[in-house]
Amino acid sequence: MSAARPQARRGGIGERRLLALTALAIAVAIGFVAYQNLGPSAVYYLTPTEAQQRRIAPGAAVRLGGQIEPGSLRYDPASRDLRFIIGDGITRTVVVGKGAPPALLREGAGAVVEGFFSTDGSFRATQVIAKHDEVYVPPAPSKTPPHRTP
Amino acid sequence: MTTTAFRPAPPVRIRSALGLASLLGVLVAGAMALVWAPPDANQGEVQRIMYVHVPAAWTAYLAFGVVFLASLGWLWTRRPVFDAVAVASAEIGVLLTGLTLVAGSIWAKPTWGVWWTWEPRLITTAVMFVMYVGYLLLRSLSTDLAGRATRAAVIGIVAVVNVPIVHLSVEWMNAQHQLPSVLRPGGPALDERMLATLIVGTVAFTILYAWLMVERVALETARQDRLSDLAHGGPAR
């Protein structure tokens, strides 16, 4: 047999193009990640104070994040009206929505609401998400917070 | 005509020991997660999904770190075993990241209220998943061992930047996903039994990773031998 080692098979022009496209797609993905984390306008939610500072216009889609003010959470199952006040310690915003809130939504805990400001300054939520912190503790016998689900 | 000697498979002793250890680890971790660890005061029993979600995520980070090191190893030494380790670890990392995303989604629905939201931790994890799937796709485009190993190694080195980005995303930006419960200033914010269960779960996942790696690397080196025999103009005998 031939003593010379044969050339390894090389891809044709089609394969090289596919290679280039894949490399490009990967580069785009990397660029996207970089932009997500370094772009100044890349925010998941604004606090009520930030929303006020940025003068978010009524009708503009935005997310607000904050704590639910104790005593403010109201849900009426008949009309499916949901209402609570979200705050960040400085600014308070009334949130109005439709539909049952997530099971973990409770007063004193966090929430992220997606929607828009209405002209009267209240926030019309199209989606309400409960936000919890990173602390996990077992239930204490006399202190289990009320769950909405068993 | 010369034939390449068959590379021997790893000893059955080691493979069986790792396989058995993986099984035991998963059983012990599962029992601790389902029975021994206490429920959460806030979330109740559904919080136990954490014992799949977090170890899977951490072991995926480990897997992608190994891809990074093996990619460096290939570029430095040109020894095919490094390329085999890189592809094996990338495959397992992709599986584990997929598991992290699915378990996280199942956890999010009853707790947050949604299956998914485009927030920083979820986005960066999804990007990491897609990038390593791209790494695997790139490899499948060619049978030229050295060329594809080098191309893949470049991706394997760049893509590891995803790992710190995913982890730090919740600290850099306002996010829906909460801050880390273990790797945080002030120490872990977990009950002791929860932390112990989490550590045992992570050890179990790591042993499982090691076992899958041994099997997959052996398979890959056998394939490399096969391909290089074909390139030399005939099957090995």
Interface residues (C-beta under 8 A of the other chain):
Chain A: M1 S2 R5 P6 A8 R9 R10 G11 E15 L18 L19 T22 A23 A25 I26 A29 I30 F32 V33 Q36 N37 A42 V43 Y44 Y45 L46 T47 G65 P101 P102 A103 L104 L105 A109 V112 Q127 V128 I129 A130 K131 H132 D133 E134 V135 Y136 V137 P138 P139 A140 K143 T144 P145 H147 T149
Chain B: M1 P38 P39 D40 A41 N42 Q43 G44 Q47 M50 P110 T111 W112 G113 V114 T117 W118 E119 P120 I123 T124 V127 V130 M131 G134 Y135 L137 L138 L141 S142 T143 D144 L145 A146 G147 R151 I155 V158 A159 V161 N162 I165 S169 W172 M173 N174 A175 Q176 Q178 L179 P180 S181 R184 A189 L190 D191 R193 M194 A231 H232 G233 G234
